[in-house]
Amino acid sequence: EYMGRRIAGGNIRTFLLQRHLVIDHRLHQLINSGVTQVVEIACGLSPRGHRFCQQYPQLTYIETDLPDMARRKQHLLTEHQVLSERHRVMPINIFADVGEL
């Protein structure tokens, strides 16, 4: 973080928080204008999909990530019983040259 402040003038925590706030704000705008499906690429362990599905019952939210992370998230969300037809986690391997993603 020290180097981030020296080189870029900020730190990674502030950058990530701002990034999430901007994404959330834009998603709210899009959903309120009629968007009914979101596909989030590289979702990680973000709770965004769950939060947005709770807030917008008409929304279908598909979270994607590399296979290992997708399995981990799928497991955690299944344990908490928050997945549904409207809220899914799918693996996608953006590094694959051939075969299934």
C-alpha positions in Angstrom: 0.0 0.0 0.0 2.9 2.3 0.7 4.2 2.0 -2.9 0.6 2.4 -4.2 0.3 5.7 -2.5 3.8 6.8 -3.6 3.3 5.8 -7.3 -0.4 6.1 -7.9 -1.4 8.5 -5.2 -3.9 6.1 -3.5 -4.1 2.7 -2.0 -5.7 -0.6 -3.2 -8.4 -0.6 -0.6 -9.7 2.8 -1.6 -9.5 1.9 -5.3 -11.4 -1.4 -4.8 -14.1 0.3 -2.6 -14.6 3.0 -5.3 -14.7 0.4 -8.0 -17.4 -1.6 -6.2 -19.4 1.6 -5.5 -19.3 2.6 -9.2 -20.3 -0.8 -10.4 -23.2 -1.0 -7.9 -24.4 2.5 -8.8 -24.3 1.7 -12.6 -26.1 -1.6 -12.1 -28.9 0.2 -10.1 -29.3 2.6 -13.0 -29.4 -0.1 -15.6 -31.9 -2.3 -13.6 -34.1 0.7 -13.0 -34.1 1.4 -16.7 -35.3 -2.1 -17.5 -32.4 -4.5 -17.5 -33.5 -7.9 -16.2 -30.3 -10.0 -16.5 -26.8 -9.4 -15.3 -23.8 -11.6 -16.2 -20.8 -10.7 -13.9 -17.4 -11.8 -15.1 -14.7 -12.5 -12.5 -17.2 -12.2 -9.6 -14.8 -13.5 -7.0 -16.4 -13.7 -3.5 -18.3 -10.4 -3.9 -21.8 -10.5 -2.4 -23.2 -8.3 -5.2 -25.2 -11.1 -6.9 -27.0 -12.0 -3.7 -27.6 -8.4 -2.7 -29.1 -7.5 -6.1 -31.3 -10.6 -6.3 -32.7 -9.7 -2.9 -33.4 -6.2 -3.9 -34.7 -6.8 -7.4 -37.0 -9.9 -7.6 -37.3 -9.6 -11.4 -33.5 -9.9 -11.9 -31.6 -12.9 -13.1 -28.0 -12.7 -12.0 -25.3 -15.0 -13.3 -21.9 -14.9 -11.6 -18.9 -16.3 -13.5 -15.3 -16.9 -12.5 -12.5 -19.3 -13.1 -13.5 -22.9 -12.3 -11.9 -23.2 -8.9 -13.3 -19.8 -7.7 -16.7 -20.6 -9.2 -16.8 -24.0 -7.3 -15.8 -22.3 -4.1 -18.4 -19.6 -4.4 -21.1 -22.1 -5.5 -20.3 -24.2 -2.4 -20.5 -21.2 0.0 -23.8 -19.9 -1.6 -25.3 -23.4 -1.5 -24.4 -23.7 2.2 -26.3 -20.5 2.8 -29.2 -21.5 0.6 -29.2 -18.3 -1.5 -28.9 -19.8 -5.0 -31.9 -20.1 -7.2 -33.0 -20.1 -10.9 -32.5 -16.4 -10.8 -29.1 -16.4 -9.1 -26.5 -18.8 -10.4 -22.7 -19.3 -10.4 -21.1 -20.6 -13.6 -17.4 -21.5 -14.2 -15.7 -19.9 -17.2 -12.1 -20.4 -18.1 -11.0 -17.3 -19.9 -7.5 -18.8 -20.3 -8.7 -21.8 -22.3 -7.6 -21.9 -25.9 -9.8 -24.8 -26.9 -12.5 -27.0 -25.4 -15.1 -26.0 -22.8 -14.8 -22.7 -21.2 
